[in-house]
Structures are given as C-alpha cells and as structure tokens.
Amino acid sequence: MPRFVMIRYFLLKVYLGVASLRQWVKFLHHHGSWCKILGLYKVPHLSTFSRAATWW
C-alpha cells in the first residue's frame, strides 16, 4: 500500500479524534465511503495500520 494513502488515513484519524487503531478500523467499517474518498475500495486490516504506524 502506498505511503501517501496511509498518510491520508492517519491525518483523517487525527482530524476526527479517533484514539486507537482498533476504533479507527471499526469506524471505517461503518463508514466505508471514507475508504473510497481516501483512495481505496476496502478497509485495510488492523495489522496494516499497525505496520504503517511504525513508519513514523
């Protein structure tokens, strides 16, 4: 997954004030339209977000 796409996800997570990655994935499952807006067509797995969080 491209880093710039993950940066978009993390920026939105911070903007919306979601505290944990688990809550973030749950939010994205309920609001799937955000994935399309951010450049993907399905919600990435929690482990994908965990790996991406170590990039920064």
mmCIF entry with sequence, helices, sheets and N, C-alpha, C, O atoms, coordinates in Angstrom:
data_MODEL
# 
_entry.id   MODEL 
# 
_entity.id                         1 
_entity.type                       polymer 
_entity.pdbx_number_of_molecules   1 
# 
_entity_poly.entity_id                      1 
_entity_poly.type                           'polypeptide(L)' 
_entity_poly.nstd_linkage                   no 
_entity_poly.nstd_monomer                   no 
_entity_poly.pdbx_seq_one_letter_code       MPRFVMIRYFLLKVYLGVASLRQWVKFLHHHGSWCKILGLYKVPHLSTFSRAATWW 
_entity_poly.pdbx_seq_one_letter_code_can   MPRFVMIRYFLLKVYLGVASLRQWVKFLHHHGSWCKILGLYKVPHLSTFSRAATWW 
_entity_poly.pdbx_strand_id                 A 
# 
loop_
_entity_poly_seq.entity_id 
_entity_poly_seq.num 
_entity_poly_seq.mon_id 
_entity_poly_seq.hetero 
1 1  MET n 
1 2  PRO n 
1 3  ARG n 
1 4  PHE n 
1 5  VAL n 
1 6  MET n 
1 7  ILE n 
1 8  ARG n 
1 9  TYR n 
1 10 PHE n 
1 11 LEU n 
1 12 LEU n 
1 13 LYS n 
1 14 VAL n 
1 15 TYR n 
1 16 LEU n 
1 17 GLY n 
1 18 VAL n 
1 19 ALA n 
1 20 SER n 
1 21 LEU n 
1 22 ARG n 
1 23 GLN n 
1 24 TRP n 
1 25 VAL n 
1 26 LYS n 
1 27 PHE n 
1 28 LEU n 
1 29 HIS n 
1 30 HIS n 
1 31 HIS n 
1 32 GLY n 
1 33 SER n 
1 34 TRP n 
1 35 CYS n 
1 36 LYS n 
1 37 ILE n 
1 38 LEU n 
1 39 GLY n 
1 40 LEU n 
1 41 TYR n 
1 42 LYS n 
1 43 VAL n 
1 44 PRO n 
1 45 HIS n 
1 46 LEU n 
1 47 SER n 
1 48 THR n 
1 49 PHE n 
1 50 SER n 
1 51 ARG n 
1 52 ALA n 
1 53 ALA n 
1 54 THR n 
1 55 TRP n 
1 56 TRP n 
# 
_struct_asym.id          A 
_struct_asym.entity_id   1 
# 
loop_
_struct_conf.conf_type_id 
_struct_conf.id 
_struct_conf.pdbx_PDB_helix_id 
_struct_conf.beg_label_comp_id 
_struct_conf.beg_label_asym_id 
_struct_conf.beg_label_seq_id 
_struct_conf.pdbx_beg_PDB_ins_code 
_struct_conf.end_label_comp_id 
_struct_conf.end_label_asym_id 
_struct_conf.end_label_seq_id 
_struct_conf.pdbx_end_PDB_ins_code 
_struct_conf.beg_auth_comp_id 
_struct_conf.beg_auth_asym_id 
_struct_conf.beg_auth_seq_id 
_struct_conf.end_auth_comp_id 
_struct_conf.end_auth_asym_id 
_struct_conf.end_auth_seq_id 
_struct_conf.pdbx_PDB_helix_class 
_struct_conf.details 
_struct_conf.pdbx_PDB_helix_length 
HELX_P HELX_P1 AA1 ARG A 3  ? LEU A 16 ? ARG A 3  LEU A 16 1 ? 14 
HELX_P HELX_P2 AA2 LEU A 21 ? HIS A 30 ? LEU A 21 HIS A 30 1 ? 10 
HELX_P HELX_P3 AA3 SER A 33 ? LEU A 38 ? SER A 33 LEU A 38 1 ? 6  
HELX_P HELX_P4 AA4 LEU A 46 ? ALA A 53 ? LEU A 46 ALA A 53 1 ? 8  
# 
_struct_conf_type.id          HELX_P 
_struct_conf_type.criteria    ? 
_struct_conf_type.reference   ? 
# 
loop_
_atom_site.group_PDB 
_atom_site.id 
_atom_site.type_symbol 
_atom_site.label_atom_id 
_atom_site.label_alt_id 
_atom_site.label_comp_id 
_atom_site.label_asym_id 
_atom_site.label_entity_id 
_atom_site.label_seq_id 
_atom_site.pdbx_PDB_ins_code 
_atom_site.Cartn_x 
_atom_site.Cartn_y 
_atom_site.Cartn_z 
_atom_site.occupancy 
_atom_site.B_iso_or_equiv 
_atom_site.pdbx_formal_charge 
_atom_site.auth_seq_id 
_atom_site.auth_comp_id 
_atom_site.auth_asym_id 
_atom_site.auth_atom_id 
_atom_site.pdbx_PDB_model_num 
ATOM 1   N N  . MET A 1 1  ? 0.844   -1.167 0.000  1.00 0.00 ? 1  MET A N  1 
ATOM 2   C CA . MET A 1 1  ? 0.000   0.000  0.000  1.00 0.00 ? 1  MET A CA 1 
ATOM 3   C C  . MET A 1 1  ? 0.895   1.238  0.000  1.00 0.00 ? 1  MET A C  1 
ATOM 4   O O  . MET A 1 1  ? 1.844   1.309  0.780  1.00 0.00 ? 1  MET A O  1 
ATOM 5   N N  . PRO A 1 2  ? 0.608   2.205  -0.857 1.00 0.00 ? 2  PRO A N  1 
ATOM 6   C CA . PRO A 1 2  ? 1.431   3.418  -0.922 1.00 0.00 ? 2  PRO A CA 1 
ATOM 7   C C  . PRO A 1 2  ? 1.397   4.213  0.389  1.00 0.00 ? 2  PRO A C  1 
ATOM 8   O O  . PRO A 1 2  ? 0.365   4.301  1.055  1.00 0.00 ? 2  PRO A O  1 
ATOM 9   N N  . ARG A 1 3  ? 2.520   4.771  0.730  1.00 0.00 ? 3  ARG A N  1 
ATOM 10  C CA . ARG A 1 3  ? 2.614   5.532  1.983  1.00 0.00 ? 3  ARG A CA 1 
ATOM 11  C C  . ARG A 1 3  ? 1.721   6.761  1.972  1.00 0.00 ? 3  ARG A C  1 
ATOM 12  O O  . ARG A 1 3  ? 1.156   7.125  3.004  1.00 0.00 ? 3  ARG A O  1 
ATOM 13  N N  . PHE A 1 4  ? 1.586   7.407  0.814  1.00 0.00 ? 4  PHE A N  1 
ATOM 14  C CA . PHE A 1 4  ? 0.763   8.620  0.781  1.00 0.00 ? 4  PHE A CA 1 
ATOM 15  C C  . PHE A 1 4  ? -0.702  8.311  1.077  1.00 0.00 ? 4  PHE A C  1 
ATOM 16  O O  . PHE A 1 4  ? -1.413  9.159  1.616  1.00 0.00 ? 4  PHE A O  1 
ATOM 17  N N  . VAL A 1 5  ? -1.161  7.113  0.735  1.00 0.00 ? 5  VAL A N  1 
ATOM 18  C CA . VAL A 1 5  ? -2.535  6.726  1.060  1.00 0.00 ? 5  VAL A CA 1 
ATOM 19  C C  . VAL A 1 5  ? -2.666  6.536  2.571  1.00 0.00 ? 5  VAL A C  1 
ATOM 20  O O  . VAL A 1 5  ? -3.649  6.966  3.174  1.00 0.00 ? 5  VAL A O  1 
ATOM 21  N N  . MET A 1 6  ? -1.668  5.889  3.175  1.00 0.00 ? 6  MET A N  1 
ATOM 22  C CA . MET A 1 6  ? -1.711  5.679  4.624  1.00 0.00 ? 6  MET A CA 1 
ATOM 23  C C  . MET A 1 6  ? -1.601  7.008  5.372  1.00 0.00 ? 6  MET A C  1 
ATOM 24  O O  . MET A 1 6  ? -2.200  7.169  6.435  1.00 0.00 ? 6  MET A O  1 
ATOM 25  N N  . ILE A 1 7  ? -0.849  7.949  4.833  1.00 0.00 ? 7  ILE A N  1 
ATOM 26  C CA . ILE A 1 7  ? -0.762  9.264  5.462  1.00 0.00 ? 7  ILE A CA 1 
ATOM 27  C C  . ILE A 1 7  ? -2.134  9.925  5.482  1.00 0.00 ? 7  ILE A C  1 
ATOM 28  O O  . ILE A 1 7  ? -2.512  10.555 6.469  1.00 0.00 ? 7  ILE A O  1 
ATOM 29  N N  . ARG A 1 8  ? -2.874  9.780  4.393  1.00 0.00 ? 8  ARG A N  1 
ATOM 30  C CA . ARG A 1 8  ? -4.238  10.335 4.344  1.00 0.00 ? 8  ARG A CA 1 
ATOM 31  C C  . ARG A 1 8  ? -5.107  9.722  5.440  1.00 0.00 ? 8  ARG A C  1 
ATOM 32  O O  . ARG A 1 8  ? -5.850  10.427 6.124  1.00 0.00 ? 8  ARG A O  1 
ATOM 33  N N  . TYR A 1 9  ? -5.004  8.391  5.600  1.00 0.00 ? 9  TYR A N  1 
ATOM 34  C CA . TYR A 1 9  ? -5.786  7.711  6.638  1.00 0.00 ? 9  TYR A CA 1 
ATOM 35  C C  . TYR A 1 9  ? -5.429  8.239  8.018  1.00 0.00 ? 9  TYR A C  1 
ATOM 36  O O  . TYR A 1 9  ? -6.320  8.523  8.819  1.00 0.00 ? 9  TYR A O  1 
ATOM 37  N N  . PHE A 1 10 ? -4.135  8.374  8.311  1.00 0.00 ? 10 PHE A N  1 
ATOM 38  C CA . PHE A 1 10 ? -3.722  8.830  9.628  1.00 0.00 ? 10 PHE A CA 1 
ATOM 39  C C  . PHE A 1 10 ? -4.079  10.294 9.872  1.00 0.00 ? 10 PHE A C  1 
ATOM 40  O O  . PHE A 1 10 ? -4.413  10.669 10.996 1.00 0.00 ? 10 PHE A O  1 
ATOM 41  N N  . LEU A 1 11 ? -4.014  11.115 8.844  1.00 0.00 ? 11 LEU A N  1 
ATOM 42  C CA . LEU A 1 11 ? -4.416  12.510 9.010  1.00 0.00 ? 11 LEU A CA 1 
ATOM 43  C C  . LEU A 1 11 ? -5.907  12.621 9.326  1.00 0.00 ? 11 LEU A C  1 
ATOM 44  O O  . LEU A 1 11 ? -6.309  13.425 10.167 1.00 0.00 ? 11 LEU A O  1 
ATOM 45  N N  . LEU A 1 12 ? -6.715  11.821 8.659  1.00 0.00 ? 12 LEU A N  1 
ATOM 46  C CA . LEU A 1 12 ? -8.151  11.829 8.946  1.00 0.00 ? 12 LEU A CA 1 
ATOM 47  C C  . LEU A 1 12 ? -8.421  11.287 10.343 1.00 0.00 ? 12 LEU A C  1 
ATOM 48  O O  . LEU A 1 12 ? -9.301  11.788 11.043 1.00 0.00 ? 12 LEU A O  1 
ATOM 49  N N  . LYS A 1 13 ? -7.675  10.273 10.752 1.00 0.00 ? 13 LYS A N  1 
ATOM 50  C CA . LYS A 1 13 ? -7.823  9.707  12.097 1.00 0.00 ? 13 LYS A CA 1 
ATOM 51  C C  . LYS A 1 13 ? -7.561  10.776 13.150 1.00 0.00 ? 13 LYS A C  1 
ATOM 52  O O  . LYS A 1 13 ? -8.312  10.898 14.117 1.00 0.00 ? 13 LYS A O  1 
ATOM 53  N N  . VAL A 1 14 ? -6.505  11.544 12.962 1.00 0.00 ? 14 VAL A N  1 
ATOM 54  C CA . VAL A 1 14 ? -6.174  12.613 13.909 1.00 0.00 ? 14 VAL A CA 1 
ATOM 55  C C  . VAL A 1 14 ? -7.237  13.711 13.851 1.00 0.00 ? 14 VAL A C  1 
ATOM 56  O O  . VAL A 1 14 ? -7.665  14.214 14.890 1.00 0.00 ? 14 VAL A O  1 
ATOM 57  N N  . TYR A 1 15 ? -7.658  14.078 12.659 1.00 0.00 ? 15 TYR A N  1 
ATOM 58  C CA . TYR A 1 15 ? -8.656  15.135 12.495 1.00 0.00 ? 15 TYR A CA 1 
ATOM 59  C C  . TYR A 1 15 ? -9.974  14.774 13.189 1.00 0.00 ? 15 TYR A C  1 
ATOM 60  O O  . TYR A 1 15 ? -10.601 15.622 13.824 1.00 0.00 ? 15 TYR A O  1 
ATOM 61  N N  . LEU A 1 16 ? -10.386 13.508 13.062 1.00 0.00 ? 16 LEU A N  1 
ATOM 62  C CA . LEU A 1 16 ? -11.641 13.076 13.673 1.00 0.00 ? 16 LEU A CA 1 
ATOM 63  C C  . LEU A 1 16 ? -11.485 12.746 15.154 1.00 0.00 ? 16 LEU A C  1 
ATOM 64  O O  . LEU A 1 16 ? -12.483 12.562 15.852 1.00 0.00 ? 16 LEU A O  1 
ATOM 65  N N  . GLY A 1 17 ? -10.260 12.669 15.638 1.00 0.00 ? 17 GLY A N  1 
ATOM 66  C CA . GLY A 1 17 ? -10.020 12.436 17.058 1.00 0.00 ? 17 GLY A CA 1 
ATOM 67  C C  . GLY A 1 17 ? -10.235 11.010 17.508 1.00 0.00 ? 17 GLY A C  1 
ATOM 68  O O  . GLY A 1 17 ? -10.624 10.775 18.652 1.00 0.00 ? 17 GLY A O  1 
ATOM 69  N N  . VAL A 1 18 ? -9.990  10.053 16.631 1.00 0.00 ? 18 VAL A N  1 
ATOM 70  C CA . VAL A 1 18 ? -10.136 8.642  16.989 1.00 0.00 ? 18 VAL A CA 1 
ATOM 71  C C  . VAL A 1 18 ? -8.880  8.223  17.749 1.00 0.00 ? 18 VAL A C  1 
ATOM 72  O O  . VAL A 1 18 ? -7.764  8.442  17.277 1.00 0.00 ? 18 VAL A O  1 
ATOM 73  N N  . ALA A 1 19 ? -9.061  7.623  18.925 1.00 0.00 ? 19 ALA A N  1 
ATOM 74  C CA . ALA A 1 19 ? -7.943  7.365  19.832 1.00 0.00 ? 19 ALA A CA 1 
ATOM 75  C C  . ALA A 1 19 ? -7.088  6.165  19.436 1.00 0.00 ? 19 ALA A C  1 
ATOM 76  O O  . ALA A 1 19 ? -5.861  6.263  19.443 1.00 0.00 ? 19 ALA A O  1 
ATOM 77  N N  . SER A 1 20 ? -7.699  5.044  19.094 1.00 0.00 ? 20 SER A N  1 
ATOM 78  C CA . SER A 1 20 ? -6.913  3.832  18.856 1.00 0.00 ? 20 SER A CA 1 
ATOM 79  C C  . SER A 1 20 ? -7.101  3.324  17.423 1.00 0.00 ? 20 SER A C  1 
ATOM 80  O O  . SER A 1 20 ? -8.061  3.683  16.740 1.00 0.00 ? 20 SER A O  1 
ATOM 81  N N  . LEU A 1 21 ? -6.174  2.491  16.995 1.00 0.00 ? 21 LEU A N  1 
ATOM 82  C CA . LEU A 1 21 ? -6.272  1.910  15.652 1.00 0.00 ? 21 LEU A CA 1 
ATOM 83  C C  . LEU A 1 21 ? -7.467  0.975  15.540 1.00 0.00 ? 21 LEU A C  1 
ATOM 84  O O  . LEU A 1 21 ? -8.118  0.908  14.498 1.00 0.00 ? 21 LEU A O  1 
ATOM 85  N N  . ARG A 1 22 ? -7.750  0.257  16.616 1.00 0.00 ? 22 ARG A N  1 
ATOM 86  C CA . ARG A 1 22 ? -8.901  -0.656 16.604 1.00 0.00 ? 22 ARG A CA 1 
ATOM 87  C C  . ARG A 1 22 ? -10.204 0.119  16.410 1.00 0.00 ? 22 ARG A C  1 
ATOM 88  O O  . ARG A 1 22 ? -11.069 -0.301 15.641 1.00 0.00 ? 22 ARG A O  1 
ATOM 89  N N  . GLN A 1 23 ? -10.342 1.242  17.102 1.00 0.00 ? 23 GLN A N  1 
ATOM 90  C CA . GLN A 1 23 ? -11.527 2.085  16.930 1.00 0.00 ? 23 GLN A CA 1 
ATOM 91  C C  . GLN A 1 23 ? -11.576 2.661  15.520 1.00 0.00 ? 23 GLN A C  1 
ATOM 92  O O  . GLN A 1 23 ? -12.651 2.815  14.939 1.00 0.00 ? 23 GLN A O  1 
ATOM 93  N N  . TRP A 1 24 ? -10.406 2.977  14.977 1.00 0.00 ? 24 TRP A N  1 
ATOM 94  C CA . TRP A 1 24 ? -10.323 3.539  13.636 1.00 0.00 ? 24 TRP A CA 1 
ATOM 95  C C  . TRP A 1 24 ? -10.818 2.543  12.595 1.00 0.00 ? 24 TRP A C  1 
ATOM 96  O O  . TRP A 1 24 ? -11.589 2.907  11.707 1.00 0.00 ? 24 TRP A O  1 
ATOM 97  N N  . VAL A 1 25 ? -10.381 1.291  12.695 1.00 0.00 ? 25 VAL A N  1 
ATOM 98  C CA . VAL A 1 25 ? -10.816 0.258  11.747 1.00 0.00 ? 25 VAL A CA 1 
ATOM 99  C C  . VAL A 1 25 ? -12.324 0.032  11.879 1.00 0.00 ? 25 VAL A C  1 
ATOM 100 O O  . VAL A 1 25 ? -13.024 -0.135 10.880 1.00 0.00 ? 25 VAL A O  1 
ATOM 101 N N  . LYS A 1 26 ? -12.810 0.027  13.103 1.00 0.00 ? 26 LYS A N  1 
ATOM 102 C CA . LYS A 1 26 ? -14.249 -0.142 13.334 1.00 0.00 ? 26 LYS A CA 1 
ATOM 103 C C  . LYS A 1 26 ? -15.025 1.018  12.703 1.00 0.00 ? 26 LYS A C  1 
ATOM 104 O O  . LYS A 1 26 ? -16.061 0.803  12.075 1.00 0.00 ? 26 LYS A O  1 
ATOM 105 N N  . PHE A 1 27 ? -14.525 2.244  12.869 1.00 0.00 ? 27 PHE A N  1 
ATOM 106 C CA . PHE A 1 27 ? -15.152 3.417  12.262 1.00 0.00 ? 27 PHE A CA 1 
ATOM 107 C C  . PHE A 1 27 ? -15.206 3.273  10.743 1.00 0.00 ? 27 PHE A C  1 
ATOM 108 O O  . PHE A 1 27 ? -16.236 3.535  10.122 1.00 0.00 ? 27 PHE A O  1 
ATOM 109 N N  . LEU A 1 28 ? -14.075 2.847  10.145 1.00 0.00 ? 28 LEU A N  1 
ATOM 110 C CA . LEU A 1 28 ? -14.019 2.715  8.690  1.00 0.00 ? 28 LEU A CA 1 
ATOM 111 C C  . LEU A 1 28 ? -14.965 1.629  8.173  1.00 0.00 ? 28 LEU A C  1 
ATOM 112 O O  . LEU A 1 28 ? -15.515 1.761  7.080  1.00 0.00 ? 28 LEU A O  1 
ATOM 113 N N  . HIS A 1 29 ? -15.160 0.562  8.945  1.00 0.00 ? 29 HIS A N  1 
ATOM 114 C CA . HIS A 1 29 ? -16.108 -0.475 8.528  1.00 0.00 ? 29 HIS A CA 1 
ATOM 115 C C  . HIS A 1 29 ? -17.535 0.074  8.505  1.00 0.00 ? 29 HIS A C  1 
ATOM 116 O O  . HIS A 1 29 ? -18.342 -0.316 7.661  1.00 0.00 ? 29 HIS A O  1 
ATOM 117 N N  . HIS A 1 30 ? -17.838 0.972  9.428  1.00 0.00 ? 30 HIS A N  1 
ATOM 118 C CA . HIS A 1 30 ? -19.185 1.552  9.477  1.00 0.00 ? 30 HIS A CA 1 
ATOM 119 C C  . HIS A 1 30 ? -19.380 2.678  8.467  1.00 0.00 ? 30 HIS A C  1 
ATOM 120 O O  . HIS A 1 30 ? -20.503 2.949  8.041  1.00 0.00 ? 30 HIS A O  1 
ATOM 121 N N  . HIS A 1 31 ? -18.288 3.329  8.089  1.00 0.00 ? 31 HIS A N  1 
ATOM 122 C CA . HIS A 1 31 ? -18.349 4.460  7.158  1.00 0.00 ? 31 HIS A CA 1 
ATOM 123 C C  . HIS A 1 31 ? -17.418 4.181  5.982  1.00 0.00 ? 31 HIS A C  1 
ATOM 124 O O  . HIS A 1 31 ? -16.397 4.846  5.810  1.00 0.00 ? 31 HIS A O  1 
ATOM 125 N N  . GLY A 1 32 ? -17.779 3.208  5.193  1.00 0.00 ? 32 GLY A N  1 
ATOM 126 C CA . GLY A 1 32 ? -16.942 2.750  4.092  1.00 0.00 ? 32 GLY A CA 1 
ATOM 127 C C  . GLY A 1 32 ? -16.687 3.774  3.002  1.00 0.00 ? 32 GLY A C  1 
ATOM 128 O O  . GLY A 1 32 ? -15.741 3.634  2.226  1.00 0.00 ? 32 GLY A O  1 
ATOM 129 N N  . SER A 1 33 ? -17.514 4.793  2.937  1.00 0.00 ? 33 SER A N  1 
ATOM 130 C CA . SER A 1 33 ? -17.309 5.809  1.894  1.00 0.00 ? 33 SER A CA 1 
ATOM 131 C C  . SER A 1 33 ? -15.995 6.562  2.089  1.00 0.00 ? 33 SER A C  1 
ATOM 132 O O  . SER A 1 33 ? -15.425 7.065  1.121  1.00 0.00 ? 33 SER A O  1 
ATOM 133 N N  . TRP A 1 34 ? -15.504 6.646  3.333  1.00 0.00 ? 34 TRP A N  1 
ATOM 134 C CA . TRP A 1 34 ? -14.214 7.294  3.571  1.00 0.00 ? 34 TRP A CA 1 
ATOM 135 C C  . TRP A 1 34 ? -13.085 6.569  2.862  1.00 0.00 ? 34 TRP A C  1 
ATOM 136 O O  . TRP A 1 34 ? -12.140 7.207  2.399  1.00 0.00 ? 34 TRP A O  1 
ATOM 137 N N  . CYS A 1 35 ? -13.165 5.254  2.770  1.00 0.00 ? 35 CYS A N  1 
ATOM 138 C CA . CYS A 1 35 ? -12.107 4.491  2.085  1.00 0.00 ? 35 CYS A CA 1 
ATOM 139 C C  . CYS A 1 35 ? -12.034 4.887  0.618  1.00 0.00 ? 35 CYS A C  1 
ATOM 140 O O  . CYS A 1 35 ? -10.943 5.054  0.072  1.00 0.00 ? 35 CYS A O  1 
ATOM 141 N N  . LYS A 1 36 ? -13.169 5.036  -0.012 1.00 0.00 ? 36 LYS A N  1 
ATOM 142 C CA . LYS A 1 36 ? -13.187 5.436  -1.416 1.00 0.00 ? 36 LYS A CA 1 
ATOM 143 C C  . LYS A 1 36 ? -12.658 6.850  -1.591 1.00 0.00 ? 36 LYS A C  1 
ATOM 144 O O  . LYS A 1 36 ? -11.942 7.136  -2.551 1.00 0.00 ? 36 LYS A O  1 
ATOM 145 N N  . ILE A 1 37 ? -13.009 7.733  -0.667 1.00 0.00 ? 37 ILE A N  1 
ATOM 146 C CA . ILE A 1 37 ? -12.530 9.110  -0.731 1.00 0.00 ? 37 ILE A CA 1 
ATOM 147 C C  . ILE A 1 37 ? -11.017 9.157  -0.569 1.00 0.00 ? 37 ILE A C  1 
ATOM 148 O O  . ILE A 1 37 ? -10.345 9.955  -1.222 1.00 0.00 ? 37 ILE A O  1 
ATOM 149 N N  . LEU A 1 38 ? -10.481 8.307  0.297  1.00 0.00 ? 38 LEU A N  1 
ATOM 150 C CA . LEU A 1 38 ? -9.046  8.301  0.585  1.00 0.00 ? 38 LEU A CA 1 
ATOM 151 C C  . LEU A 1 38 ? -8.229  7.492  -0.411 1.00 0.00 ? 38 LEU A C  1 
ATOM 152 O O  . LEU A 1 38 ? -6.999  7.516  -0.355 1.00 0.00 ? 38 LEU A O  1 
ATOM 153 N N  . GLY A 1 39 ? -8.875  6.782  -1.312 1.00 0.00 ? 39 GLY A N  1 
ATOM 154 C CA . GLY A 1 39 ? -8.137  6.130  -2.380 1.00 0.00 ? 39 GLY A CA 1 
ATOM 155 C C  . GLY A 1 39 ? -8.124  4.619  -2.378 1.00 0.00 ? 39 GLY A C  1 
ATOM 156 O O  . GLY A 1 39 ? -7.386  4.021  -3.161 1.00 0.00 ? 39 GLY A O  1 
ATOM 157 N N  . LEU A 1 40 ? -8.918  3.970  -1.522 1.00 0.00 ? 40 LEU A N  1 
ATOM 158 C CA . LEU A 1 40 ? -9.003  2.507  -1.518 1.00 0.00 ? 40 LEU A CA 1 
ATOM 159 C C  . LEU A 1 40 ? -10.461 2.082  -1.603 1.00 0.00 ? 40 LEU A C  1 
ATOM 160 O O  . LEU A 1 40 ? -11.366 2.873  -1.337 1.00 0.00 ? 40 LEU A O  1 
ATOM 161 N N  . TYR A 1 41 ? -10.676 0.844  -1.971 1.00 0.00 ? 41 TYR A N  1 
ATOM 162 C CA . TYR A 1 41 ? -12.051 0.372  -2.114 1.00 0.00 ? 41 TYR A CA 1 
ATOM 163 C C  . TYR A 1 41 ? -12.475 -0.588 -1.021 1.00 0.00 ? 41 TYR A C  1 
ATOM 164 O O  . TYR A 1 41 ? -13.621 -1.036 -0.998 1.00 0.00 ? 41 TYR A O  1 
ATOM 165 N N  . LYS A 1 42 ? -11.558 -0.910 -0.111 1.00 0.00 ? 42 LYS A N  1 
ATOM 166 C CA . LYS A 1 42 ? -11.932 -1.716 1.053  1.00 0.00 ? 42 LYS A CA 1 
ATOM 167 C C  . LYS A 1 42 ? -11.100 -1.266 2.245  1.00 0.00 ? 42 LYS A C  1 
ATOM 168 O O  . LYS A 1 42 ? -10.060 -0.626 2.088  1.00 0.00 ? 42 LYS A O  1 
ATOM 169 N N  . VAL A 1 43 ? -11.569 -1.608 3.427  1.00 0.00 ? 43 VAL A N  1 
ATOM 170 C CA . VAL A 1 43 ? -10.893 -1.199 4.658  1.00 0.00 ? 43 VAL A CA 1 
ATOM 171 C C  . VAL A 1 43 ? -9.662  -2.067 4.868  1.00 0.00 ? 43 VAL A C  1 
ATOM 172 O O  . VAL A 1 43 ? -9.765  -3.294 4.868  1.00 0.00 ? 43 VAL A O  1 
ATOM 173 N N  . PRO A 1 44 ? -8.493  -1.444 5.048  1.00 0.00 ? 44 PRO A N  1 
ATOM 174 C CA . PRO A 1 44 ? -7.302  -2.225 5.347  1.00 0.00 ? 44 PRO A CA 1 
ATOM 175 C C  . PRO A 1 44 ? -7.427  -2.921 6.700  1.00 0.00 ? 44 PRO A C  1 
ATOM 176 O O  . PRO A 1 44 ? -8.167  -2.468 7.574  1.00 0.00 ? 44 PRO A O  1 
ATOM 177 N N  . HIS A 1 45 ? -6.711  -4.008 6.864  1.00 0.00 ? 45 HIS A N  1 
ATOM 178 C CA . HIS A 1 45 ? -6.726  -4.770 8.106  1.00 0.00 ? 45 HIS A CA 1 
ATOM 179 C C  . HIS A 1 45 ? -6.006  -3.989 9.197  1.00 0.00 ? 45 HIS A C  1 
ATOM 180 O O  . HIS A 1 45 ? -5.174  -3.129 8.908  1.00 0.00 ? 45 HIS A O  1 
ATOM 181 N N  . LEU A 1 46 ? -6.326  -4.288 10.434 1.00 0.00 ? 46 LEU A N  1 
ATOM 182 C CA . LEU A 1 46 ? -5.697  -3.625 11.572 1.00 0.00 ? 46 LEU A CA 1 
ATOM 183 C C  . LEU A 1 46 ? -4.181  -3.773 11.546 1.00 0.00 ? 46 LEU A C  1 
ATOM 184 O O  . LEU A 1 46 ? -3.464  -2.833 11.891 1.00 0.00 ? 46 LEU A O  1 
ATOM 185 N N  . SER A 1 47 ? -3.688  -4.931 11.145 1.00 0.00 ? 47 SER A N  1 
ATOM 186 C CA . SER A 1 47 ? -2.236  -5.135 11.100 1.00 0.00 ? 47 SER A CA 1 
ATOM 187 C C  . SER A 1 47 ? -1.565  -4.230 10.069 1.00 0.00 ? 47 SER A C  1 
ATOM 188 O O  . SER A 1 47 ? -0.409  -3.845 10.248 1.00 0.00 ? 47 SER A O  1 
ATOM 189 N N  . THR A 1 48 ? -2.262  -3.892 9.011  1.00 0.00 ? 48 THR A N  1 
ATOM 190 C CA . THR A 1 48 ? -1.726  -2.966 8.012  1.00 0.00 ? 48 THR A CA 1 
ATOM 191 C C  . THR A 1 48 ? -1.513  -1.591 8.630  1.00 0.00 ? 48 THR A C  1 
ATOM 192 O O  . THR A 1 48 ? -0.485  -0.953 8.405  1.00 0.00 ? 48 THR A O  1 
ATOM 193 N N  . PHE A 1 49 ? -2.492  -1.139 9.409  1.00 0.00 ? 49 PHE A N  1 
ATOM 194 C CA . PHE A 1 49 ? -2.349  0.144  10.085 1.00 0.00 ? 49 PHE A CA 1 
ATOM 195 C C  . PHE A 1 49 ? -1.246  0.093  11.132 1.00 0.00 ? 49 PHE A C  1 
ATOM 196 O O  . PHE A 1 49 ? -0.521  1.070  11.314 1.00 0.00 ? 49 PHE A O  1 
ATOM 197 N N  . SER A 1 50 ? -1.113  -1.027 11.816 1.00 0.00 ? 50 SER A N  1 
ATOM 198 C CA . SER A 1 50 ? -0.070  -1.157 12.826 1.00 0.00 ? 50 SER A CA 1 
ATOM 199 C C  . SER A 1 50 ? 1.312   -1.081 12.205 1.00 0.00 ? 50 SER A C  1 
ATOM 200 O O  . SER A 1 50 ? 2.205   -0.424 12.740 1.00 0.00 ? 50 SER A O  1 
ATOM 201 N N  . ARG A 1 51 ? 1.489   -1.752 11.078 1.00 0.00 ? 51 ARG A N  1 
ATOM 202 C CA . ARG A 1 51 ? 2.784   -1.690 10.386 1.00 0.00 ? 51 ARG A CA 1 
ATOM 203 C C  . ARG A 1 51 ? 3.072   -0.286 9.895  1.00 0.00 ? 51 ARG A C  1 
ATOM 204 O O  . ARG A 1 51 ? 4.200   0.196  10.001 1.00 0.00 ? 51 ARG A O  1 
ATOM 205 N N  . ALA A 1 52 ? 2.049   0.373  9.356  1.00 0.00 ? 52 ALA A N  1 
ATOM 206 C CA . ALA A 1 52 ? 2.232   1.727  8.831  1.00 0.00 ? 52 ALA A CA 1 
ATOM 207 C C  . ALA A 1 52 ? 2.529   2.715  9.954  1.00 0.00 ? 52 ALA A C  1 
ATOM 208 O O  . ALA A 1 52 ? 3.241   3.695  9.734  1.00 0.00 ? 52 ALA A O  1 
ATOM 209 N N  . ALA A 1 53 ? 2.005   2.481  11.135 1.00 0.00 ? 53 ALA A N  1 
ATOM 210 C CA . ALA A 1 53 ? 2.245   3.387  12.263 1.00 0.00 ? 53 ALA A CA 1 
ATOM 211 C C  . ALA A 1 53 ? 3.719   3.378  12.668 1.00 0.00 ? 53 ALA A C  1 
ATOM 212 O O  . ALA A 1 53 ? 4.201   4.356  13.240 1.00 0.00 ? 53 ALA A O  1 
ATOM 213 N N  . THR A 1 54 ? 4.438   2.299  12.383 1.00 0.00 ? 54 THR A N  1 
ATOM 214 C CA . THR A 1 54 ? 5.859   2.235  12.739 1.00 0.00 ? 54 THR A CA 1 
ATOM 215 C C  . THR A 1 54 ? 6.717   3.004  11.740 1.00 0.00 ? 54 THR A C  1 
ATOM 216 O O  . THR A 1 54 ? 7.901   3.221  11.996 1.00 0.00 ? 54 THR A O  1 
ATOM 217 N N  . TRP A 1 55 ? 6.156   3.418  10.618 1.00 0.00 ? 55 TRP A N  1 
ATOM 218 C CA . TRP A 1 55 ? 6.913   4.179  9.621  1.00 0.00 ? 55 TRP A CA 1 
ATOM 219 C C  . TRP A 1 55 ? 7.257   5.565  10.131 1.00 0.00 ? 55 TRP A C  1 
ATOM 220 O O  . TRP A 1 55 ? 8.244   6.167  9.706  1.00 0.00 ? 55 TRP A O  1 
ATOM 221 N N  . TRP A 1 56 ? 6.428   6.077  11.057 1.00 0.00 ? 56 TRP A N  1 
ATOM 222 C CA . TRP A 1 56 ? 6.629   7.454  11.512 1.00 0.00 ? 56 TRP A CA 1 
ATOM 223 C C  . TRP A 1 56 ? 7.086   7.451  12.917 1.00 0.00 ? 56 TRP A C  1 
ATOM 224 O O  . TRP A 1 56 ? 7.315   8.514  13.494 1.00 0.00 ? 56 TRP A O  1 
# 
